Amino acid sequence: MRRNFTLPELEHKLDEFKGGTLVQISRQDYERLFGLNDAALGRVRNFARSHRCTASFADTTVLFRKHVAAAGPQIEPLGE
């Protein structure tokens, strides 16, 4: 993504992608969008979950990976 994008732009990008797609943002953009305090990690995890993604952290980047939708019907566990 380009530098200095907005949170709504990131949301739109994540919503339009298909399962397994990666979006990489810089650590600087992560800090600008989600902050540096103790609650930042919780904010990014909730953000990722709400867009059906998983966030992974590296030294200089944060990766959002879109969840892959399950193929076929869901299997329900048997009751006891």
PDB file of N, CA, C and O in Angstrom:
ATOM      1  N   MET A   1       0.839  -1.178   0.000  1.00  0.00           N
ATOM      2  CA  MET A   1       0.000   0.000   0.000  1.00  0.00           C
ATOM      3  C   MET A   1       0.883   1.240   0.000  1.00  0.00           C
ATOM      4  O   MET A   1       2.035   1.202   0.430  1.00  0.00           O
ATOM      5  N   ARG A   2       0.333   2.312  -0.478  1.00  0.00           N
ATOM      6  CA  ARG A   2       1.072   3.571  -0.497  1.00  0.00           C
ATOM      7  C   ARG A   2       1.257   4.083   0.923  1.00  0.00           C
ATOM      8  O   ARG A   2       0.569   3.627   1.837  1.00  0.00           O
ATOM      9  N   ARG A   3       2.153   5.000   1.117  1.00  0.00           N
ATOM     10  CA  ARG A   3       2.402   5.595   2.430  1.00  0.00           C
ATOM     11  C   ARG A   3       1.264   6.536   2.823  1.00  0.00           C
ATOM     12  O   ARG A   3       0.594   7.115   1.968  1.00  0.00           O
ATOM     13  N   ASN A   4       1.064   6.673   4.115  1.00  0.00           N
ATOM     14  CA  ASN A   4       0.090   7.605   4.689  1.00  0.00           C
ATOM     15  C   ASN A   4      -1.350   7.371   4.232  1.00  0.00           C
ATOM     16  O   ASN A   4      -2.116   8.321   4.072  1.00  0.00           O
ATOM     17  N   PHE A   5      -1.712   6.117   4.025  1.00  0.00           N
ATOM     18  CA  PHE A   5      -3.096   5.786   3.718  1.00  0.00           C
ATOM     19  C   PHE A   5      -3.915   5.911   5.001  1.00  0.00           C
ATOM     20  O   PHE A   5      -3.355   6.009   6.093  1.00  0.00           O
ATOM     21  N   THR A   6      -5.233   5.907   4.867  1.00  0.00           N
ATOM     22  CA  THR A   6      -6.112   6.044   6.018  1.00  0.00           C
ATOM     23  C   THR A   6      -6.645   4.676   6.452  1.00  0.00           C
ATOM     24  O   THR A   6      -6.564   3.700   5.707  1.00  0.00           O
ATOM     25  N   LEU A   7      -7.180   4.624   7.643  1.00  0.00           N
ATOM     26  CA  LEU A   7      -7.769   3.382   8.136  1.00  0.00           C
ATOM     27  C   LEU A   7      -8.946   2.931   7.265  1.00  0.00           C
ATOM     28  O   LEU A   7      -9.052   1.738   6.983  1.00  0.00           O
ATOM     29  N   PRO A   8      -9.836   3.831   6.826  1.00  0.00           N
ATOM     30  CA  PRO A   8     -10.897   3.395   5.914  1.00  0.00           C
ATOM     31  C   PRO A   8     -10.356   2.801   4.604  1.00  0.00           C
ATOM     32  O   PRO A   8     -10.953   1.875   4.055  1.00  0.00           O
ATOM     33  N   GLU A   9      -9.241   3.323   4.109  1.00  0.00           N
ATOM     34  CA  GLU A   9      -8.646   2.751   2.885  1.00  0.00           C
ATOM     35  C   GLU A   9      -8.142   1.332   3.147  1.00  0.00           C
ATOM     36  O   GLU A   9      -8.316   0.453   2.303  1.00  0.00           O
ATOM     37  N   LEU A  10      -7.525   1.101   4.296  1.00  0.00           N
ATOM     38  CA  LEU A  10      -7.069  -0.242   4.650  1.00  0.00           C
ATOM     39  C   LEU A  10      -8.257  -1.183   4.805  1.00  0.00           C
ATOM     40  O   LEU A  10      -8.208  -2.323   4.345  1.00  0.00           O
ATOM     41  N   GLU A  11      -9.317  -0.718   5.446  1.00  0.00           N
ATOM     42  CA  GLU A  11     -10.527  -1.531   5.602  1.00  0.00           C
ATOM     43  C   GLU A  11     -11.100  -1.925   4.248  1.00  0.00           C
ATOM     44  O   GLU A  11     -11.447  -3.086   4.032  1.00  0.00           O
ATOM     45  N   HIS A  12     -11.197  -0.979   3.353  1.00  0.00           N
ATOM     46  CA  HIS A  12     -11.730  -1.261   2.017  1.00  0.00           C
ATOM     47  C   HIS A  12     -10.865  -2.287   1.290  1.00  0.00           C
ATOM     48  O   HIS A  12     -11.385  -3.207   0.658  1.00  0.00           O
ATOM     49  N   LYS A  13      -9.560  -2.129   1.378  1.00  0.00           N
ATOM     50  CA  LYS A  13      -8.633  -3.043   0.716  1.00  0.00           C
ATOM     51  C   LYS A  13      -8.819  -4.465   1.252  1.00  0.00           C
ATOM     52  O   LYS A  13      -8.890  -5.416   0.474  1.00  0.00           O
ATOM     53  N   LEU A  14      -8.898  -4.613   2.580  1.00  0.00           N
ATOM     54  CA  LEU A  14      -9.060  -5.935   3.178  1.00  0.00           C
ATOM     55  C   LEU A  14     -10.404  -6.555   2.837  1.00  0.00           C
ATOM     56  O   LEU A  14     -10.489  -7.766   2.631  1.00  0.00           O
ATOM     57  N   ASP A  15     -11.450  -5.750   2.774  1.00  0.00           N
ATOM     58  CA  ASP A  15     -12.781  -6.275   2.475  1.00  0.00           C
ATOM     59  C   ASP A  15     -12.903  -6.782   1.042  1.00  0.00           C
ATOM     60  O   ASP A  15     -13.673  -7.707   0.782  1.00  0.00           O
ATOM     61  N   GLU A  16     -12.164  -6.196   0.114  1.00  0.00           N
ATOM     62  CA  GLU A  16     -12.308  -6.604  -1.291  1.00  0.00           C
ATOM     63  C   GLU A  16     -11.448  -7.808  -1.666  1.00  0.00           C
ATOM     64  O   GLU A  16     -11.658  -8.396  -2.726  1.00  0.00           O
ATOM     65  N   PHE A  17     -10.489  -8.188  -0.828  1.00  0.00           N
ATOM     66  CA  PHE A  17      -9.590  -9.289  -1.164  1.00  0.00           C
ATOM     67  C   PHE A  17     -10.224 -10.646  -0.923  1.00  0.00           C
ATOM     68  O   PHE A  17     -11.137 -10.793  -0.111  1.00  0.00           O
ATOM     69  N   LYS A  18      -9.712 -11.643  -1.657  1.00  0.00           N
ATOM     70  CA  LYS A  18     -10.150 -13.029  -1.521  1.00  0.00           C
ATOM     71  C   LYS A  18      -9.284 -13.730  -0.481  1.00  0.00           C
ATOM     72  O   LYS A  18      -8.248 -13.214  -0.062  1.00  0.00           O
ATOM     73  N   GLY A  19      -9.728 -14.915  -0.075  1.00  0.00           N
ATOM     74  CA  GLY A  19      -9.031 -15.690   0.941  1.00  0.00           C
ATOM     75  C   GLY A  19      -7.583 -15.971   0.590  1.00  0.00           C
ATOM     76  O   GLY A  19      -7.259 -16.289  -0.554  1.00  0.00           O
ATOM     77  N   GLY A  20      -6.711 -15.851   1.591  1.00  0.00           N
ATOM     78  CA  GLY A  20      -5.296 -16.125   1.426  1.00  0.00           C
ATOM     79  C   GLY A  20      -4.463 -14.942   0.978  1.00  0.00           C
ATOM     80  O   GLY A  20      -3.234 -15.010   0.996  1.00  0.00           O
ATOM     81  N   THR A  21      -5.111 -13.855   0.577  1.00  0.00           N
ATOM     82  CA  THR A  21      -4.392 -12.672   0.111  1.00  0.00           C
ATOM     83  C   THR A  21      -3.686 -11.989   1.279  1.00  0.00           C
ATOM     84  O   THR A  21      -4.206 -11.956   2.394  1.00  0.00           O
ATOM     85  N   LEU A  22      -2.503 -11.446   1.016  1.00  0.00           N
ATOM     86  CA  LEU A  22      -1.729 -10.731   2.023  1.00  0.00           C
ATOM     87  C   LEU A  22      -1.725  -9.233   1.738  1.00  0.00           C
ATOM     88  O   LEU A  22      -1.627  -8.803   0.588  1.00  0.00           O
ATOM     89  N   VAL A  23      -1.832  -8.451   2.802  1.00  0.00           N
ATOM     90  CA  VAL A  23      -1.648  -7.005   2.726  1.00  0.00           C
ATOM     91  C   VAL A  23      -0.542  -6.672   3.713  1.00  0.00           C
ATOM     92  O   VAL A  23      -0.624  -7.026   4.889  1.00  0.00           O
ATOM     93  N   GLN A  24       0.478  -6.000   3.241  1.00  0.00           N
ATOM     94  CA  GLN A  24       1.615  -5.638   4.081  1.00  0.00           C
ATOM     95  C   GLN A  24       1.621  -4.141   4.322  1.00  0.00           C
ATOM     96  O   GLN A  24       1.507  -3.348   3.387  1.00  0.00           O
ATOM     97  N   ILE A  25       1.756  -3.757   5.593  1.00  0.00           N
ATOM     98  CA  ILE A  25       1.905  -2.344   5.919  1.00  0.00           C
ATOM     99  C   ILE A  25       3.181  -2.172   6.732  1.00  0.00           C
ATOM    100  O   ILE A  25       3.628  -3.106   7.397  1.00  0.00           O
ATOM    101  N   SER A  26       3.762  -0.993   6.679  1.00  0.00           N
ATOM    102  CA  SER A  26       4.991  -0.744   7.422  1.00  0.00           C
ATOM    103  C   SER A  26       4.692  -0.610   8.912  1.00  0.00           C
ATOM    104  O   SER A  26       3.564  -0.319   9.311  1.00  0.00           O
ATOM    105  N   ARG A  27       5.702  -0.823   9.708  1.00  0.00           N
ATOM    106  CA  ARG A  27       5.578  -0.665  11.157  1.00  0.00           C
ATOM    107  C   ARG A  27       5.197   0.784  11.497  1.00  0.00           C
ATOM    108  O   ARG A  27       4.440   1.023  12.439  1.00  0.00           O
ATOM    109  N   GLN A  28       5.719   1.743  10.733  1.00  0.00           N
ATOM    110  CA  GLN A  28       5.370   3.150  10.953  1.00  0.00           C
ATOM    111  C   GLN A  28       3.886   3.396  10.727  1.00  0.00           C
ATOM    112  O   GLN A  28       3.245   4.104  11.504  1.00  0.00           O
ATOM    113  N   ASP A  29       3.335   2.806   9.652  1.00  0.00           N
ATOM    114  CA  ASP A  29       1.907   2.972   9.392  1.00  0.00           C
ATOM    115  C   ASP A  29       1.077   2.274  10.473  1.00  0.00           C
ATOM    116  O   ASP A  29       0.042   2.795  10.888  1.00  0.00           O
ATOM    117  N   TYR A  30       1.521   1.107  10.927  1.00  0.00           N
ATOM    118  CA  TYR A  30       0.847   0.410  12.018  1.00  0.00           C
ATOM    119  C   TYR A  30       0.782   1.307  13.253  1.00  0.00           C
ATOM    120  O   TYR A  30      -0.278   1.455  13.862  1.00  0.00           O
ATOM    121  N   GLU A  31       1.905   1.898  13.618  1.00  0.00           N
ATOM    122  CA  GLU A  31       1.960   2.762  14.799  1.00  0.00           C
ATOM    123  C   GLU A  31       1.091   4.004  14.616  1.00  0.00           C
ATOM    124  O   GLU A  31       0.452   4.457  15.566  1.00  0.00           O
ATOM    125  N   ARG A  32       1.063   4.555  13.407  1.00  0.00           N
ATOM    126  CA  ARG A  32       0.257   5.735  13.127  1.00  0.00           C
ATOM    127  C   ARG A  32      -1.236   5.417  13.228  1.00  0.00           C
ATOM    128  O   ARG A  32      -2.007   6.223  13.750  1.00  0.00           O
ATOM    129  N   LEU A  33      -1.646   4.246  12.732  1.00  0.00           N
ATOM    130  CA  LEU A  33      -3.063   3.884  12.700  1.00  0.00           C
ATOM    131  C   LEU A  33      -3.575   3.317  14.024  1.00  0.00           C
ATOM    132  O   LEU A  33      -4.700   3.607  14.432  1.00  0.00           O
ATOM    133  N   PHE A  34      -2.746   2.506  14.699  1.00  0.00           N
ATOM    134  CA  PHE A  34      -3.226   1.781  15.874  1.00  0.00           C
ATOM    135  C   PHE A  34      -2.609   2.248  17.187  1.00  0.00           C
ATOM    136  O   PHE A  34      -3.097   1.896  18.261  1.00  0.00           O
ATOM    137  N   GLY A  35      -1.552   3.028  17.113  1.00  0.00           N
ATOM    138  CA  GLY A  35      -0.942   3.576  18.313  1.00  0.00           C
ATOM    139  C   GLY A  35       0.232   2.753  18.812  1.00  0.00           C
ATOM    140  O   GLY A  35       0.618   1.747  18.217  1.00  0.00           O
ATOM    141  N   LEU A  36       0.790   3.218  19.934  1.00  0.00           N
ATOM    142  CA  LEU A  36       1.960   2.571  20.534  1.00  0.00           C
ATOM    143  C   LEU A  36       1.697   2.096  21.955  1.00  0.00           C
ATOM    144  O   LEU A  36       2.579   1.496  22.570  1.00  0.00           O
ATOM    145  N   ASN A  37       0.531   2.342  22.482  1.00  0.00           N
ATOM    146  CA  ASN A  37       0.277   2.006  23.879  1.00  0.00           C
ATOM    147  C   ASN A  37      -0.070   0.524  24.047  1.00  0.00           C
ATOM    148  O   ASN A  37      -0.063  -0.245  23.085  1.00  0.00           O
ATOM    149  N   ASP A  38      -0.369   0.147  25.281  1.00  0.00           N
ATOM    150  CA  ASP A  38      -0.652  -1.254  25.598  1.00  0.00           C
ATOM    151  C   ASP A  38      -1.892  -1.795  24.883  1.00  0.00           C
ATOM    152  O   ASP A  38      -1.998  -3.004  24.675  1.00  0.00           O
ATOM    153  N   ALA A  39      -2.814  -0.939  24.509  1.00  0.00           N
ATOM    154  CA  ALA A  39      -4.053  -1.379  23.865  1.00  0.00           C
ATOM    155  C   ALA A  39      -3.915  -1.553  22.353  1.00  0.00           C
ATOM    156  O   ALA A  39      -4.834  -2.071  21.718  1.00  0.00           O
ATOM    157  N   ALA A  40      -2.795  -1.136  21.757  1.00  0.00           N
ATOM    158  CA  ALA A  40      -2.626  -1.187  20.298  1.00  0.00           C
ATOM    159  C   ALA A  40      -2.735  -2.608  19.760  1.00  0.00           C
ATOM    160  O   ALA A  40      -3.370  -2.828  18.729  1.00  0.00           O
ATOM    161  N   LEU A  41      -2.130  -3.568  20.436  1.00  0.00           N
ATOM    162  CA  LEU A  41      -2.182  -4.957  19.963  1.00  0.00           C
ATOM    163  C   LEU A  41      -3.615  -5.470  19.955  1.00  0.00           C
ATOM    164  O   LEU A  41      -4.024  -6.143  19.009  1.00  0.00           O
ATOM    165  N   GLY A  42      -4.376  -5.164  20.990  1.00  0.00           N
ATOM    166  CA  GLY A  42      -5.784  -5.563  21.024  1.00  0.00           C
ATOM    167  C   GLY A  42      -6.589  -4.907  19.926  1.00  0.00           C
ATOM    168  O   GLY A  42      -7.455  -5.539  19.321  1.00  0.00           O
ATOM    169  N   ARG A  43      -6.307  -3.628  19.661  1.00  0.00           N
ATOM    170  CA  ARG A  43      -7.013  -2.921  18.583  1.00  0.00           C
ATOM    171  C   ARG A  43      -6.743  -3.559  17.230  1.00  0.00           C
ATOM    172  O   ARG A  43      -7.670  -3.753  16.443  1.00  0.00           O
ATOM    173  N   VAL A  44      -5.478  -3.890  16.947  1.00  0.00           N
ATOM    174  CA  VAL A  44      -5.165  -4.471  15.635  1.00  0.00           C
ATOM    175  C   VAL A  44      -5.742  -5.880  15.519  1.00  0.00           C
ATOM    176  O   VAL A  44      -6.187  -6.268  14.439  1.00  0.00           O
ATOM    177  N   ARG A  45      -5.746  -6.644  16.590  1.00  0.00           N
ATOM    178  CA  ARG A  45      -6.342  -7.990  16.535  1.00  0.00           C
ATOM    179  C   ARG A  45      -7.847  -7.915  16.298  1.00  0.00           C
ATOM    180  O   ARG A  45      -8.385  -8.677  15.495  1.00  0.00           O
ATOM    181  N   ASN A  46      -8.525  -7.010  16.986  1.00  0.00           N
ATOM    182  CA  ASN A  46      -9.965  -6.838  16.759  1.00  0.00           C
ATOM    183  C   ASN A  46     -10.255  -6.345  15.354  1.00  0.00           C
ATOM    184  O   ASN A  46     -11.205  -6.797  14.715  1.00  0.00           O
ATOM    185  N   PHE A  47      -9.440  -5.422  14.871  1.00  0.00           N
ATOM    186  CA  PHE A  47      -9.574  -4.918  13.507  1.00  0.00           C
ATOM    187  C   PHE A  47      -9.432  -6.058  12.505  1.00  0.00           C
ATOM    188  O   PHE A  47     -10.258  -6.211  11.605  1.00  0.00           O
ATOM    189  N   ALA A  48      -8.377  -6.858  12.669  1.00  0.00           N
ATOM    190  CA  ALA A  48      -8.133  -7.976  11.747  1.00  0.00           C
ATOM    191  C   ALA A  48      -9.289  -8.974  11.797  1.00  0.00           C
ATOM    192  O   ALA A  48      -9.771  -9.413  10.752  1.00  0.00           O
ATOM    193  N   ARG A  49      -9.730  -9.329  12.981  1.00  0.00           N
ATOM    194  CA  ARG A  49     -10.821 -10.292  13.127  1.00  0.00           C
ATOM    195  C   ARG A  49     -12.092  -9.779  12.458  1.00  0.00           C
ATOM    196  O   ARG A  49     -12.806 -10.548  11.815  1.00  0.00           O
ATOM    197  N   SER A  50     -12.381  -8.485  12.603  1.00  0.00           N
ATOM    198  CA  SER A  50     -13.603  -7.933  12.017  1.00  0.00           C
ATOM    199  C   SER A  50     -13.564  -7.932  10.489  1.00  0.00           C
ATOM    200  O   SER A  50     -14.605  -7.845   9.837  1.00  0.00           O
ATOM    201  N   HIS A  51     -12.364  -8.029   9.923  1.00  0.00           N
ATOM    202  CA  HIS A  51     -12.228  -8.085   8.464  1.00  0.00           C
ATOM    203  C   HIS A  51     -11.815  -9.473   7.986  1.00  0.00           C
ATOM    204  O   HIS A  51     -11.315  -9.645   6.874  1.00  0.00           O
ATOM    205  N   ARG A  52     -12.041 -10.470   8.865  1.00  0.00           N
ATOM    206  CA  ARG A  52     -11.756 -11.873   8.562  1.00  0.00           C
ATOM    207  C   ARG A  52     -10.310 -12.065   8.119  1.00  0.00           C
ATOM    208  O   ARG A  52     -10.032 -12.683   7.091  1.00  0.00           O
ATOM    209  N   CYS A  53      -9.391 -11.516   8.928  1.00  0.00           N
ATOM    210  CA  CYS A  53      -7.956 -11.595   8.675  1.00  0.00           C
ATOM    211  C   CYS A  53      -7.224 -12.010   9.941  1.00  0.00           C
ATOM    212  O   CYS A  53      -7.784 -12.024  11.037  1.00  0.00           O
ATOM    213  N   THR A  54      -5.960 -12.346   9.753  1.00  0.00           N
ATOM    214  CA  THR A  54      -5.039 -12.572  10.853  1.00  0.00           C
ATOM    215  C   THR A  54      -3.884 -11.607  10.673  1.00  0.00           C
ATOM    216  O   THR A  54      -3.377 -11.440   9.563  1.00  0.00           O
ATOM    217  N   ALA A  55      -3.462 -10.963  11.767  1.00  0.00           N
ATOM    218  CA  ALA A  55      -2.326 -10.040  11.706  1.00  0.00           C
ATOM    219  C   ALA A  55      -1.077 -10.758  12.195  1.00  0.00           C
ATOM    220  O   ALA A  55      -1.107 -11.433  13.224  1.00  0.00           O
ATOM    221  N   SER A  56       0.023 -10.613  11.456  1.00  0.00           N
ATOM    222  CA  SER A  56       1.321 -11.183  11.820  1.00  0.00           C
ATOM    223  C   SER A  56       2.328 -10.049  11.861  1.00  0.00           C
ATOM    224  O   SER A  56       2.316  -9.161  11.009  1.00  0.00           O
ATOM    225  N   PHE A  57       3.199 -10.085  12.858  1.00  0.00           N
ATOM    226  CA  PHE A  57       4.153  -9.003  13.063  1.00  0.00           C
ATOM    227  C   PHE A  57       5.569  -9.459  12.736  1.00  0.00           C
ATOM    228  O   PHE A  57       5.986 -10.558  13.101  1.00  0.00           O
ATOM    229  N   ALA A  58       6.298  -8.593  12.041  1.00  0.00           N
ATOM    230  CA  ALA A  58       7.726  -8.776  11.771  1.00  0.00           C
ATOM    231  C   ALA A  58       8.431  -7.523  12.277  1.00  0.00           C
ATOM    232  O   ALA A  58       7.782  -6.613  12.794  1.00  0.00           O
ATOM    233  N   ASP A  59       9.735  -7.470  12.136  1.00  0.00           N
ATOM    234  CA  ASP A  59      10.487  -6.322  12.644  1.00  0.00           C
ATOM    235  C   ASP A  59      10.031  -4.995  12.053  1.00  0.00           C
ATOM    236  O   ASP A  59       9.863  -4.017  12.782  1.00  0.00           O
ATOM    237  N   THR A  60       9.831  -4.953  10.754  1.00  0.00           N
ATOM    238  CA  THR A  60       9.537  -3.677  10.098  1.00  0.00           C
ATOM    239  C   THR A  60       8.171  -3.626   9.417  1.00  0.00           C
ATOM    240  O   THR A  60       7.804  -2.595   8.853  1.00  0.00           O
ATOM    241  N   THR A  61       7.414  -4.723   9.460  1.00  0.00           N
ATOM    242  CA  THR A  61       6.118  -4.756   8.777  1.00  0.00           C
ATOM    243  C   THR A  61       5.069  -5.490   9.604  1.00  0.00           C
ATOM    244  O   THR A  61       5.382  -6.218  10.545  1.00  0.00           O
ATOM    245  N   VAL A  62       3.835  -5.277   9.227  1.00  0.00           N
ATOM    246  CA  VAL A  62       2.703  -6.042   9.749  1.00  0.00           C
ATOM    247  C   VAL A  62       1.977  -6.599   8.536  1.00  0.00           C
ATOM    248  O   VAL A  62       1.680  -5.867   7.593  1.00  0.00           O
ATOM    249  N   LEU A  63       1.692  -7.900   8.562  1.00  0.00           N
ATOM    250  CA  LEU A  63       0.989  -8.557   7.468  1.00  0.00           C
ATOM    251  C   LEU A  63      -0.413  -8.922   7.909  1.00  0.00           C
ATOM    252  O   LEU A  63      -0.615  -9.457   8.999  1.00  0.00           O
ATOM    253  N   PHE A  64      -1.378  -8.629   7.053  1.00  0.00           N
ATOM    254  CA  PHE A  64      -2.747  -9.075   7.251  1.00  0.00           C
ATOM    255  C   PHE A  64      -3.007 -10.155   6.211  1.00  0.00           C
ATOM    256  O   PHE A  64      -2.854  -9.917   5.013  1.00  0.00           O
ATOM    257  N   ARG A  65      -3.402 -11.344   6.668  1.00  0.00           N
ATOM    258  CA  ARG A  65      -3.734 -12.439   5.748  1.00  0.00           C
ATOM    259  C   ARG A  65      -5.231 -12.704   5.846  1.00  0.00           C
ATOM    260  O   ARG A  65      -5.762 -12.972   6.924  1.00  0.00           O
ATOM    261  N   LYS A  66      -5.900 -12.625   4.699  1.00  0.00           N
ATOM    262  CA  LYS A  66      -7.341 -12.864   4.629  1.00  0.00           C
ATOM    263  C   LYS A  66      -7.612 -14.345   4.860  1.00  0.00           C
ATOM    264  O   LYS A  66      -6.956 -15.192   4.254  1.00  0.00           O
ATOM    265  N   HIS A  67      -8.579 -14.674   5.736  1.00  0.00           N
ATOM    266  CA  HIS A  67      -8.943 -16.058   6.003  1.00  0.00           C
ATOM    267  C   HIS A  67      -9.492 -16.716   4.744  1.00  0.00           C
ATOM    268  O   HIS A  67     -10.165 -16.074   3.936  1.00  0.00           O
ATOM    269  N   VAL A  68      -9.204 -17.975   4.591  1.00  0.00           N
ATOM    270  CA  VAL A  68      -9.724 -18.755   3.474  1.00  0.00           C
ATOM    271  C   VAL A  68     -11.050 -19.350   3.910  1.00  0.00           C
ATOM    272  O   VAL A  68     -11.136 -19.989   4.959  1.00  0.00           O
ATOM    273  N   ALA A  69     -12.077 -19.142   3.113  1.00  0.00           N
ATOM    274  CA  ALA A  69     -13.405 -19.665   3.433  1.00  0.00           C
ATOM    275  C   ALA A  69     -13.407 -21.174   3.282  1.00  0.00           C
ATOM    276  O   ALA A  69     -12.800 -21.718   2.360  1.00  0.00           O
ATOM    277  N   ALA A  70     -14.089 -21.838   4.185  1.00  0.00           N
ATOM    278  CA  ALA A  70     -14.211 -23.290   4.126  1.00  0.00           C
ATOM    279  C   ALA A  70     -15.068 -23.693   2.924  1.00  0.00           C
ATOM    280  O   ALA A  70     -16.096 -23.076   2.647  1.00  0.00           O
ATOM    281  N   ALA A  71     -14.633 -24.727   2.224  1.00  0.00           N
ATOM    282  CA  ALA A  71     -15.388 -25.226   1.078  1.00  0.00           C
ATOM    283  C   ALA A  71     -16.381 -26.271   1.558  1.00  0.00           C
ATOM    284  O   ALA A  71     -16.052 -27.104   2.402  1.00  0.00           O
ATOM    285  N   GLY A  72     -17.581 -26.229   1.030  1.00  0.00           N
ATOM    286  CA  GLY A  72     -18.580 -27.221   1.381  1.00  0.00           C
ATOM    287  C   GLY A  72     -19.304 -26.898   2.676  1.00  0.00           C
ATOM    288  O   GLY A  72     -19.068 -25.858   3.289  1.00  0.00           O
ATOM    289  N   PRO A  73     -20.189 -27.800   3.087  1.00  0.00           N
ATOM    290  CA  PRO A  73     -20.984 -27.538   4.286  1.00  0.00           C
ATOM    291  C   PRO A  73     -20.142 -27.638   5.564  1.00  0.00           C
ATOM    292  O   PRO A  73     -19.161 -28.379   5.628  1.00  0.00           O
ATOM    293  N   GLN A  74     -20.548 -26.883   6.557  1.00  0.00           N
ATOM    294  CA  GLN A  74     -19.902 -26.941   7.866  1.00  0.00           C
ATOM    295  C   GLN A  74     -20.328 -28.218   8.578  1.00  0.00           C
ATOM    296  O   GLN A  74     -21.483 -28.627   8.464  1.00  0.00           O
ATOM    297  N   ILE A  75     -19.429 -28.848   9.299  1.00  0.00           N
ATOM    298  CA  ILE A  75     -19.745 -30.070  10.037  1.00  0.00           C
ATOM    299  C   ILE A  75     -20.004 -29.687  11.487  1.00  0.00           C
ATOM    300  O   ILE A  75     -19.152 -29.084  12.140  1.00  0.00           O
ATOM    301  N   GLU A  76     -21.162 -30.034  11.975  1.00  0.00           N
ATOM    302  CA  GLU A  76     -21.554 -29.734  13.346  1.00  0.00           C
ATOM    303  C   GLU A  76     -21.083 -30.860  14.269  1.00  0.00           C
ATOM    304  O   GLU A  76     -21.219 -32.030  13.912  1.00  0.00           O
ATOM    305  N   PRO A  77     -20.532 -30.542  15.446  1.00  0.00           N
ATOM    306  CA  PRO A  77     -20.140 -31.609  16.381  1.00  0.00           C
ATOM    307  C   PRO A  77     -21.377 -32.283  16.949  1.00  0.00           C
ATOM    308  O   PRO A  77     -22.422 -31.654  17.113  1.00  0.00           O
ATOM    309  N   LEU A  78     -21.245 -33.574  17.246  1.00  0.00           N
ATOM    310  CA  LEU A  78     -22.360 -34.317  17.824  1.00  0.00           C
ATOM    311  C   LEU A  78     -22.555 -33.938  19.271  1.00  0.00           C
ATOM    312  O   LEU A  78     -21.581 -33.743  19.999  1.00  0.00           O
ATOM    313  N   GLY A  79     -23.799 -33.831  19.701  1.00  0.00           N
ATOM    314  CA  GLY A  79     -24.107 -33.538  21.096  1.00  0.00           C
ATOM    315  C   GLY A  79     -23.875 -34.763  21.957  1.00  0.00           C
ATOM    316  O   GLY A  79     -23.842 -35.891  21.465  1.00  0.00           O
ATOM    317  N   GLU A  80     -23.715 -34.527  23.243  1.00  0.00           N
ATOM    318  CA  GLU A  80     -23.489 -35.663  24.148  1.00  0.00           C
ATOM    319  C   GLU A  80     -24.786 -36.218  24.683  1.00  0.00           C
ATOM    320  O   GLU A  80     -24.776 -37.174  25.458  1.00  0.00           O
TER     321      GLU A  80
END
